[in-house]
Amino acid sequence: MHIPKQAEEGQALKPLCVDLDGTLTPADTLWEGCLKLIRSNPMYLLFMLFWLLSGKAKFKQRVSHYIQIDAEVLPYSKGFLRYLQEQKAAGRELCLVTAANRDIAEAVANNLALFDEVLASDGKTNLSGKRKAESLVARYGERGFVYAANEAVDLAVWKHAAAAILVNAPAGLRSRLERRELAIEAEFSKQGQGVLKNLFRVMRPHQWAKNSLLFVPILLAPSQPLSSWSNVLLAFIAFSLTASSIYIINDLFDIEADRKHPKKCRRPFAAAVLPIPVGIMIIPLLLTISVILAWKINVMFVLILLAYVILTTAYSIKLKLHALVDVFTLAVLYSLRIIAGVVAANILVSHWLLAFSMFFFLNLAFAKRYSELHNLAEAGDLLAATRGYVVRDLPIISLFGVTSSYLSIMVMIMYIHDLQASLAYSEPLWLWGISIVLLYWVSRVWLYAYRGKMDEDPVLFALHDRMSYFSFALIAVSFWLAL
């Protein structure tokens, strides 16, 4: 934060007019409102196209009529907010002036209890640019106010202001104001990582480890040609990029819910450190690359990838809101990776493998939900936001999960003594080593989940757990001895 000496005596006492989007909060409330509306019912996307024909003011009014932005969980510019609190304590008049609809502006003003007046868009006037300047000049007079904002479009207002306050402003905007000989009362720099780093974060490359499941079928069917391995590698890249696009969709639709979560509130969209339009633009790019790679494998793989996209999108928008439906969907999505690996490698699928994967991944999905609810219980919350569970569901969820985990091991034990195993392996009894280690590992996962020591995702837990790496090494050795 930079606060230079005031240009005029008493200048700081002039009314301070504050922009909302990008300034008071780094978030864009209109984009967030649109996403929230589409999530409630995707059909609203068609209605929104017609609303735009009536102009921006009417469009904003329509959106705010159907949804409400939770002002309590909005990320606010902390340094600037403290400055406003100091100015308010000193007796300065504060005005929230924004192009956002009045419903949103008043919700923010009521939450912060700082502003003496609110000027905002209504169904007739879109209060931005010149209209905002005219409104402020009519209210306070020429050079009768100080204006705090963040974008070049605000220059239309600043030329009528006595001084400027820069908040989260891009490089170069300060020099443009100085060339206009406008005093800068204070400056609050944007905090956090750059766009590329945050974009990389929102793609969640650490989650690509889940797509290593595509290699399971070809590992269980040794002596495959190099072309099969190259196809599976392409499949892995295609699935990873597709998964990243879905994670972005999921984060966009979950912004408000993530802000209520003790850890997810730091995600780039929830923290408003990555613009929503950037996420929307990167989604089709990732999907296009994925489809091109999938097409190089075969048509059936393209169809499986399409099914994965549809199912994961449905999960992000609706299915994860319903108890049990969400965990079964996650189990299917994990198993779909196994099927995709079979199709990419062009090998036969074992019904034993599909049965094992369904129970095993159902167990992981229940473990994820259990861990989330356990953390909520520790934080004193009773209801999971955007989930169909309550804290008192913990005992039954653990019962479902542990049962599923042990059933998966039972399926594997039955496979060991099946004719199919005796034909595929020279020493199938060594597969008992895999069964024993997996039995230990799933038991350990649930023990750590019960103790609250899991990071809400058993896959991420495994990636950071030394004993998990040791267990996987033992599984690899047992598998090699069984061949």
LONU-951847 format. One line per field, with one value per residue (C-alpha): residue in three letters; residue number from 1; x negated, y negated, z negated. Coordinates in Angstrom, 3 decimals. Example, Ala and Ser with C-alpha at 12.3 -4.5 7.8 and 13.67 -1.06 7.14 Angstrom:
% residues 2
aa = ala, ser
i = 1, 2
x = -12.300, -13.670
y = 4.500, 1.060
z = -7.800, -7.140
% end
This chain:
% residues 483
aa = met, his, ile, pro, lys, gln, ala, glu, glu, gly, gln, ala, leu, lys, pro, leu, cys, val, asp, leu, asp, gly, thr, leu, thr, pro, ala, asp, thr, leu, trp, glu, gly, cys, leu, lys, leu, ile, arg, ser, asn, pro, met, tyr, leu, leu, phe, met, leu, phe, trp, leu, leu, ser, gly, lys, ala, lys, phe, lys, gln, arg, val, ser, his, tyr, ile, gln, ile, asp, ala, glu, val, leu, pro, tyr, ser, lys, gly, phe, leu, arg, tyr, leu, gln, glu, gln, lys, ala, ala, gly, arg, glu, leu, cys, leu, val, thr, ala, ala, asn, arg, asp, ile, ala, glu, ala, val, ala, asn, asn, leu, ala, leu, phe, asp, glu, val, leu, ala, ser, asp, gly, lys, thr, asn, leu, ser, gly, lys, arg, lys, ala, glu, ser, leu, val, ala, arg, tyr, gly, glu, arg, gly, phe, val, tyr, ala, ala, asn, glu, ala, val, asp, leu, ala, val, trp, lys, his, ala, ala, ala, ala, ile, leu, val, asn, ala, pro, ala, gly, leu, arg, ser, arg, leu, glu, arg, arg, glu, leu, ala, ile, glu, ala, glu, phe, ser, lys, gln, gly, gln, gly, val, leu, lys, asn, leu, phe, arg, val, met, arg, pro, his, gln, trp, ala, lys, asn, ser, leu, leu, phe, val, pro, ile, leu, leu, ala, pro, ser, gln, pro, leu, ser, ser, trp, ser, asn, val, leu, leu, ala, phe, ile, ala, phe, ser, leu, thr, ala, ser, ser, ile, tyr, ile, ile, asn, asp, leu, phe, asp, ile, glu, ala, asp, arg, lys, his, pro, lys, lys, cys, arg, arg, pro, phe, ala, ala, ala, val, leu, pro, ile, pro, val, gly, ile, met, ile, ile, pro, leu, leu, leu, thr, ile, ser, val, ile, leu, ala, trp, lys, ile, asn, val, met, phe, val, leu, ile, leu, leu, ala, tyr, val, ile, leu, thr, thr, ala, tyr, ser, ile, lys, leu, lys, leu, his, ala, leu, val, asp, val, phe, thr, leu, ala, val, leu, tyr, ser, leu, arg, ile, ile, ala, gly, val, val, ala, ala, asn, ile, leu, val, ser, his, trp, leu, leu, ala, phe, ser, met, phe, phe, phe, leu, asn, leu, ala, phe, ala, lys, arg, tyr, ser, glu, leu, his, asn, leu, ala, glu, ala, gly, asp, leu, leu, ala, ala, thr, arg, gly, tyr, val, val, arg, asp, leu, pro, ile, ile, ser, leu, phe, gly, val, thr, ser, ser, tyr, leu, ser, ile, met, val, met, ile, met, tyr, ile, his, asp, leu, gln, ala, ser, leu, ala, tyr, ser, glu, pro, leu, trp, leu, trp, gly, ile, ser, ile, val, leu, leu, tyr, trp, val, ser, arg, val, trp, leu, tyr, ala, tyr, arg, gly, lys, met, asp, glu, asp, pro, val, leu, phe, ala, leu, his, asp, arg, met, ser, tyr, phe, ser, phe, ala, leu, ile, ala, val, ser, phe, trp, leu, ala, leu
i = 1, 2, 3, 4, 5, 6, 7, 8, 9, 10, 11, 12, 13, 14, 15, 16, 17, 18, 19, 20, 21, 22, 23, 24, 25, 26, 27, 28, 29, 30, 31, 32, 33, 34, 35, 36, 37, 38, 39, 40, 41, 42, 43, 44, 45, 46, 47, 48, 49, 50, 51, 52, 53, 54, 55, 56, 57, 58, 59, 60, 61, 62, 63, 64, 65, 66, 67, 68, 69, 70, 71, 72, 73, 74, 75, 76, 77, 78, 79, 80, 81, 82, 83, 84, 85, 86, 87, 88, 89, 90, 91, 92, 93, 94, 95, 96, 97, 98, 99, 100, 101, 102, 103, 104, 105, 106, 107, 108, 109, 110, 111, 112, 113, 114, 115, 116, 117, 118, 119, 120, 121, 122, 123, 124, 125, 126, 127, 128, 129, 130, 131, 132, 133, 134, 135, 136, 137, 138, 139, 140, 141, 142, 143, 144, 145, 146, 147, 148, 149, 150, 151, 152, 153, 154, 155, 156, 157, 158, 159, 160, 161, 162, 163, 164, 165, 166, 167, 168, 169, 170, 171, 172, 173, 174, 175, 176, 177, 178, 179, 180, 181, 182, 183, 184, 185, 186, 187, 188, 189, 190, 191, 192, 193, 194, 195, 196, 197, 198, 199, 200, 201, 202, 203, 204, 205, 206, 207, 208, 209, 210, 211, 212, 213, 214, 215, 216, 217, 218, 219, 220, 221, 222, 223, 224, 225, 226, 227, 228, 229, 230, 231, 232, 233, 234, 235, 236, 237, 238, 239, 240, 241, 242, 243, 244, 245, 246, 247, 248, 249, 250, 251, 252, 253, 254, 255, 256, 257, 258, 259, 260, 261, 262, 263, 264, 265, 266, 267, 268, 269, 270, 271, 272, 273, 274, 275, 276, 277, 278, 279, 280, 281, 282, 283, 284, 285, 286, 287, 288, 289, 290, 291, 292, 293, 294, 295, 296, 297, 298, 299, 300, 301, 302, 303, 304, 305, 306, 307, 308, 309, 310, 311, 312, 313, 314, 315, 316, 317, 318, 319, 320, 321, 322, 323, 324, 325, 326, 327, 328, 329, 330, 331, 332, 333, 334, 335, 336, 337, 338, 339, 340, 341, 342, 343, 344, 345, 346, 347, 348, 349, 350, 351, 352, 353, 354, 355, 356, 357, 358, 359, 360, 361, 362, 363, 364, 365, 366, 367, 368, 369, 370, 371, 372, 373, 374, 375, 376, 377, 378, 379, 380, 381, 382, 383, 384, 385, 386, 387, 388, 389, 390, 391, 392, 393, 394, 395, 396, 397, 398, 399, 400, 401, 402, 403, 404, 405, 406, 407, 408, 409, 410, 411, 412, 413, 414, 415, 416, 417, 418, 419, 420, 421, 422, 423, 424, 425, 426, 427, 428, 429, 430, 431, 432, 433, 434, 435, 436, 437, 438, 439, 440, 441, 442, 443, 444, 445, 446, 447, 448, 449, 450, 451, 452, 453, 454, 455, 456, 457, 458, 459, 460, 461, 462, 463, 464, 465, 466, 467, 468, 469, 470, 471, 472, 473, 474, 475, 476, 477, 478, 479, 480, 481, 482, 483
x = 0.000, -1.259, 0.286, -1.468, -1.095, 2.208, 2.078, 4.371, 5.118, 8.389, 8.626, 8.975, 12.246, 13.961, 16.504, 14.872, 16.770, 15.920, 16.369, 17.471, 16.332, 12.561, 12.074, 13.888, 13.915, 11.666, 14.686, 17.027, 20.523, 22.279, 20.282, 20.808, 24.528, 24.773, 22.935, 25.091, 28.214, 27.066, 26.222, 29.705, 31.164, 29.090, 32.159, 31.551, 28.636, 31.156, 33.188, 30.068, 29.382, 32.810, 32.327, 29.179, 31.283, 32.972, 29.659, 27.133, 29.215, 32.217, 29.967, 28.364, 31.753, 33.056, 30.067, 30.201, 33.965, 33.459, 30.321, 28.676, 24.945, 23.870, 22.120, 20.823, 18.494, 17.337, 13.534, 12.816, 9.632, 8.318, 5.860, 8.357, 11.161, 9.051, 8.413, 12.160, 12.776, 10.169, 11.730, 15.188, 13.890, 12.413, 15.864, 15.436, 18.510, 18.343, 20.423, 20.605, 21.041, 21.163, 22.391, 23.695, 27.413, 28.757, 29.799, 26.183, 24.786, 27.170, 26.408, 22.695, 23.367, 25.571, 22.959, 20.059, 22.044, 19.599, 21.372, 23.555, 25.044, 25.374, 25.502, 25.998, 27.556, 31.293, 33.488, 33.209, 29.688, 26.398, 24.283, 20.864, 18.418, 19.921, 23.237, 21.411, 19.406, 22.553, 24.252, 21.316, 20.908, 24.640, 24.374, 21.059, 20.128, 17.111, 13.935, 16.080, 15.248, 12.425, 12.954, 11.534, 11.462, 9.246, 9.664, 8.926, 12.672, 12.831, 10.788, 14.137, 14.981, 11.513, 11.328, 14.136, 12.674, 10.495, 8.186, 7.903, 7.408, 6.030, 7.024, 5.883, 5.040, 3.011, -0.482, -0.461, 2.811, 1.020, -1.154, 1.934, 3.474, 0.259, 0.113, 3.577, 2.137, 4.645, 3.563, 3.355, 4.574, 3.667, 2.720, 3.367, 1.501, 2.946, 1.797, 1.247, -0.191, 0.096, 2.759, 0.653, -0.244, 3.366, 4.523, 2.072, 3.442, 7.058, 6.178, 5.059, 2.273, 1.776, 5.194, 3.906, 2.531, 6.079, 5.812, 2.956, 5.850, 5.857, 2.590, 4.040, 5.559, 2.375, 0.249, 2.484, 2.122, -1.657, -3.425, -1.376, -2.810, -4.372, -1.399, 0.917, -1.330, -1.499, 2.300, 2.697, 0.241, 2.299, 5.408, 3.812, 3.053, 6.551, 8.221, 5.980, 6.770, 10.453, 10.377, 8.750, 11.530, 14.109, 12.291, 12.514, 16.249, 16.692, 14.806, 16.780, 20.098, 18.886, 17.470, 19.859, 19.810, 15.992, 15.831, 17.659, 15.107, 12.028, 9.604, 11.412, 11.861, 8.261, 9.054, 8.359, 11.972, 13.277, 10.541, 11.190, 7.508, 8.294, 10.889, 13.940, 13.721, 10.215, 11.604, 14.502, 12.152, 9.691, 12.401, 13.095, 9.352, 8.580, 11.554, 10.554, 7.023, 8.474, 10.818, 8.003, 5.855, 8.804, 9.551, 6.013, 6.776, 10.170, 13.820, 14.866, 12.413, 13.868, 17.313, 16.015, 14.342, 17.606, 19.486, 16.918, 17.418, 21.222, 21.223, 18.670, 20.482, 23.769, 21.991, 20.640, 24.001, 26.555, 25.577, 23.226, 26.106, 27.776, 26.617, 25.427, 25.959, 22.759, 20.555, 21.918, 21.251, 17.656, 17.217, 18.520, 16.163, 13.182, 14.277, 14.782, 11.045, 10.395, 12.724, 11.039, 7.670, 9.069, 10.378, 7.171, 4.984, 7.469, 7.509, 10.255, 11.714, 12.029, 15.362, 13.343, 11.473, 14.695, 16.273, 13.171, 12.900, 16.551, 16.350, 12.854, 13.648, 16.988, 14.950, 12.700, 15.718, 17.265, 13.907, 13.797, 17.281, 16.574, 13.439, 15.271, 18.061, 15.588, 13.805, 17.126, 17.997, 14.645, 15.399, 18.820, 20.901, 23.859, 24.624, 22.322, 22.725, 23.807, 23.912, 26.832, 25.282, 25.415, 22.854, 24.995, 24.588, 20.963, 21.597, 23.590, 21.164, 18.270, 20.290, 20.948, 17.317, 15.664, 18.084, 17.281, 13.544, 13.653, 15.944, 13.369, 10.721, 13.117, 13.614, 9.847, 9.472, 12.170, 10.322, 7.079, 8.696, 10.488, 9.460, 8.907, 6.160, 4.430, 4.249, 2.999, 0.315, -2.351, -2.198, 1.257, 0.851, -1.511, 1.578, 2.409, -0.338, 1.592, 4.803, 3.160, 1.434, 4.626, 6.562, 4.049, 4.099, 7.901, 8.080, 5.430, 7.312, 10.422, 8.493, 6.895, 10.238, 11.812, 8.998, 9.434, 5.965, 6.990, 6.898, 10.504, 9.271, 7.784, 5.891, 4.114, 3.591, 1.807, -0.375, -1.672, -1.837, -5.104, -3.390, -1.177, -4.266, -5.703, -2.402, -2.341, -5.910, -4.921, -1.978, -4.308, -6.682, -3.816, -2.497, -5.932, -6.348, -2.904, -3.725
y = 0.000, -3.471, -6.589, -9.840, -13.249, -14.921, -17.429, -19.917, -20.769, -19.147, -17.101, -13.843, -15.150, -15.225, -12.416, -9.163, -7.340, -3.681, -1.357, 2.218, 4.816, 5.081, 2.405, 2.979, 6.637, 8.215, 10.260, 9.528, 9.833, 9.815, 12.767, 14.607, 13.917, 15.249, 18.450, 18.942, 18.488, 20.961, 23.501, 23.232, 23.986, 24.190, 23.021, 19.529, 19.264, 18.924, 16.360, 14.344, 13.970, 12.333, 10.168, 8.701, 7.309, 5.008, 3.407, 3.867, 2.148, 4.405, 7.450, 6.776, 6.212, 9.515, 11.469, 9.926, 10.557, 14.321, 14.744, 13.206, 12.769, 13.654, 10.427, 11.989, 14.382, 12.040, 11.588, 7.962, 6.001, 6.216, 3.315, 1.009, 2.140, 1.238, -2.179, -2.717, -1.752, -4.305, -6.995, -6.202, -6.425, -9.843, -11.082, -10.960, -10.476, -7.236, -6.420, -3.080, -3.866, -0.938, 0.305, 3.406, 3.638, 1.883, 5.152, 6.355, 2.951, 2.634, 6.183, 5.284, 1.954, 3.584, 6.248, 3.808, 1.055, -1.589, -3.572, -6.635, -6.357, -3.833, -4.767, -1.829, -0.636, -0.090, 1.336, -1.869, -3.247, -1.371, -3.430, -3.165, -5.435, -8.821, -8.104, -7.389, -10.596, -12.641, -11.131, -11.932, -15.470, -16.063, -14.756, -16.285, -18.870, -19.134, -18.112, -17.628, -13.975, -11.427, -8.304, -4.834, -2.399, -0.002, -0.186, -2.478, -2.799, -4.764, -7.581, -9.060, -9.495, -10.440, -13.508, -15.026, -13.933, -15.868, -12.882, -9.192, -6.050, -3.079, 0.406, 3.588, 1.425, 2.703, 1.392, -1.895, -3.265, -5.353, -7.039, -7.868, -9.593, -11.482, -12.728, -14.205, -15.890, -14.152, -13.754, -10.180, -9.952, -6.301, -3.164, 0.457, 2.968, 6.251, 9.159, 12.793, 14.716, 13.811, 15.016, 17.857, 19.270, 19.108, 20.668, 23.508, 23.894, 24.035, 26.750, 28.897, 30.891, 32.865, 34.421, 35.883, 38.733, 40.141, 40.614, 43.086, 45.560, 45.631, 47.587, 50.299, 52.479, 52.502, 53.243, 56.220, 57.439, 57.682, 58.002, 55.305, 53.564, 50.101, 48.619, 49.630, 47.915, 44.731, 44.714, 45.021, 42.151, 39.970, 41.077, 40.019, 36.526, 36.190, 37.235, 34.936, 31.866, 32.777, 33.240, 29.806, 28.208, 29.885, 28.737, 25.186, 25.606, 27.062, 24.179, 21.594, 23.043, 23.550, 20.084, 19.160, 22.616, 22.706, 19.366, 20.958, 23.771, 23.342, 24.580, 24.253, 20.514, 20.122, 21.482, 18.856, 18.194, 18.241, 15.825, 13.758, 13.727, 15.209, 13.454, 15.549, 14.762, 16.282, 19.546, 19.509, 18.972, 21.714, 24.412, 24.809, 24.633, 27.574, 29.566, 28.967, 30.270, 33.274, 34.168, 33.883, 36.293, 38.641, 38.715, 39.943, 43.033, 44.231, 43.218, 45.340, 43.486, 40.156, 41.376, 42.421, 39.046, 37.359, 39.482, 38.470, 34.774, 35.033, 37.018, 34.803, 31.647, 33.083, 33.933, 30.386, 28.749, 31.092, 34.629, 33.696, 31.950, 35.298, 37.663, 41.100, 40.105, 38.070, 40.899, 43.437, 40.937, 40.516, 44.302, 44.535, 41.771, 43.609, 46.869, 45.038, 44.323, 48.070, 48.656, 45.825, 47.500, 50.759, 49.042, 47.048, 50.169, 52.234, 55.157, 57.226, 56.039, 58.377, 58.397, 58.965, 55.710, 53.764, 55.267, 54.505, 50.927, 50.167, 51.209, 49.802, 46.370, 46.255, 46.692, 43.745, 41.557, 42.297, 41.607, 38.207, 37.292, 38.595, 36.481, 33.360, 33.816, 34.573, 31.285, 29.437, 30.998, 29.864, 26.337, 26.391, 26.536, 28.901, 28.763, 29.290, 26.444, 27.667, 31.249, 33.423, 34.430, 33.319, 33.975, 36.610, 38.753, 39.494, 42.957, 44.320, 42.906, 44.643, 47.882, 47.616, 46.782, 49.495, 52.096, 51.063, 51.190, 54.700, 55.912, 54.748, 56.873, 59.842, 59.490, 59.581, 62.684, 64.432, 63.441, 64.997, 68.435, 67.932, 69.668, 66.282, 65.455, 68.799, 68.198, 64.616, 65.181, 67.837, 67.542, 66.102, 66.888, 63.893, 61.755, 62.505, 60.025, 57.316, 58.227, 58.085, 54.759, 53.212, 54.470, 52.709, 49.533, 49.083, 49.777, 47.112, 44.628, 45.026, 44.888, 41.588, 40.255, 41.125, 39.295, 36.247, 36.562, 36.845, 33.897, 34.525, 36.554, 40.053, 39.708, 36.557, 38.241, 41.096, 38.672, 37.139, 40.279, 42.243, 45.438, 45.282, 45.173, 48.151, 50.012, 49.310, 50.548, 53.839, 54.118, 53.630, 56.319, 58.780, 58.116, 58.664, 61.962, 63.098, 62.586
z = 0.000, 0.905, -0.674, 0.396, -1.177, -0.338, 2.504, 0.770, -2.811, -3.827, -0.629, -2.590, -4.068, -0.714, -0.212, 0.808, 3.585, 3.957, 6.919, 6.129, 8.687, 8.890, 6.232, 2.952, 3.915, 6.561, 7.655, 10.562, 9.103, 12.490, 13.813, 10.552, 10.670, 14.220, 13.296, 10.220, 12.321, 14.989, 12.331, 10.821, 14.248, 17.474, 19.422, 18.035, 20.475, 23.320, 21.381, 20.663, 24.384, 24.783, 21.695, 23.248, 26.097, 23.565, 22.581, 19.781, 17.094, 17.695, 17.967, 14.587, 13.000, 14.366, 13.094, 9.621, 9.503, 9.710, 7.605, 4.579, 4.045, 0.520, -0.504, -3.726, -1.907, 0.863, 0.840, 0.018, 0.705, -2.856, -2.852, -1.175, -3.481, -6.522, -4.959, -4.514, -8.137, -9.237, -7.057, -8.398, -11.978, -11.115, -10.108, -6.344, -4.146, -2.152, 0.925, 2.713, 6.401, 8.801, 12.141, 10.365, 9.756, 6.669, 4.992, 4.965, 3.960, 1.027, -0.127, -0.243, -1.946, -4.593, -5.241, -5.705, -7.446, -6.182, -3.490, -3.963, -0.500, 2.337, 6.025, 8.377, 11.616, 11.813, 14.525, 16.587, 16.052, 16.228, 13.849, 15.471, 17.274, 18.176, 16.438, 13.194, 13.589, 14.232, 11.193, 8.896, 10.231, 9.733, 6.167, 5.016, 7.642, 9.941, 8.061, 5.002, 4.369, 4.321, 6.411, 5.717, 8.622, 10.559, 14.347, 17.268, 17.932, 14.667, 16.211, 17.311, 13.616, 12.385, 14.641, 12.555, 9.192, 6.756, 6.315, 7.103, 5.081, 7.006, 5.867, 7.641, 10.651, 13.641, 14.294, 16.182, 14.856, 12.219, 14.851, 16.934, 13.929, 13.209, 16.806, 16.197, 13.087, 10.849, 7.223, 5.988, 2.435, 1.897, 3.794, 2.877, 5.021, 6.239, 4.101, 5.070, 7.998, 11.673, 14.099, 15.539, 12.122, 10.980, 14.236, 13.663, 10.132, 11.281, 13.814, 10.850, 12.533, 9.305, 9.976, 13.232, 11.126, 11.148, 14.893, 14.409, 14.107, 17.906, 17.728, 15.460, 18.237, 20.331, 17.255, 16.509, 20.103, 20.686, 24.059, 25.769, 28.872, 28.686, 30.566, 27.718, 25.183, 27.276, 27.588, 23.833, 23.354, 25.726, 23.851, 20.567, 21.921, 23.418, 20.163, 18.121, 20.213, 20.200, 16.438, 16.064, 18.109, 15.877, 12.738, 14.076, 14.748, 11.276, 9.635, 11.604, 10.490, 6.909, 6.235, 3.432, 1.827, 1.943, 0.122, -2.796, -2.975, -5.206, -2.501, 0.825, 0.212, 1.422, 4.875, 7.589, 8.601, 5.035, 3.953, 7.123, 8.062, 11.495, 13.713, 14.557, 18.328, 18.402, 17.063, 19.509, 22.469, 21.484, 21.215, 24.982, 25.718, 23.426, 24.737, 28.365, 27.768, 25.939, 28.799, 31.372, 29.343, 28.784, 32.508, 33.168, 31.032, 32.312, 32.546, 29.569, 27.338, 28.554, 27.482, 24.059, 23.625, 24.604, 22.059, 19.434, 20.245, 20.093, 16.859, 15.101, 16.209, 14.948, 11.707, 11.346, 11.990, 10.441, 9.475, 6.647, 4.892, 4.191, 1.467, 2.679, 6.319, 6.062, 4.755, 7.237, 10.037, 8.831, 8.766, 12.337, 13.454, 11.964, 13.616, 16.904, 16.899, 16.721, 19.677, 21.595, 21.036, 22.392, 25.525, 26.076, 25.783, 27.817, 25.374, 23.764, 20.478, 17.506, 15.688, 12.502, 13.062, 13.576, 10.437, 8.373, 9.682, 8.961, 5.295, 4.763, 6.191, 4.403, 1.233, 2.184, 2.970, -0.423, -2.097, -0.386, -1.599, -5.099, -5.352, -4.134, -6.662, -9.448, -8.766, -8.747, -12.087, -13.479, -12.234, -13.913, -10.708, -10.436, -6.717, -3.736, -1.240, 2.228, 0.885, -0.134, -3.461, -7.068, -9.775, -11.463, -8.304, -9.289, -10.842, -7.910, -5.348, -7.083, -7.104, -3.368, -2.661, -4.740, -3.375, 0.204, -0.455, -1.881, 0.908, 3.458, 1.735, 1.696, 5.458, 5.939, 3.786, 5.829, 9.014, 7.773, 7.798, 11.099, 14.316, 15.972, 13.489, 13.899, 17.663, 17.352, 14.684, 14.230, 10.419, 9.582, 5.853, 5.613, 6.200, 2.576, 1.736, 3.587, 1.749, -1.673, -1.006, 0.400, -2.619, -4.850, -2.743, -2.632, -6.368, -6.945, -4.763, -6.881, -10.139, -9.095, -7.842, -11.205, -12.999, -10.755, -9.260, -5.606, -3.199, -2.023, 0.936, 0.517, 3.811, 2.628, -0.727, 1.051, 3.026, -0.212, -2.353, -2.623, -3.737, -0.646, 1.576, -0.320, 0.115, 3.853, 4.138, 2.476, 4.860, 7.835, 6.547, 5.962, 9.446, 11.010, 9.146, 10.317, 14.019
% end
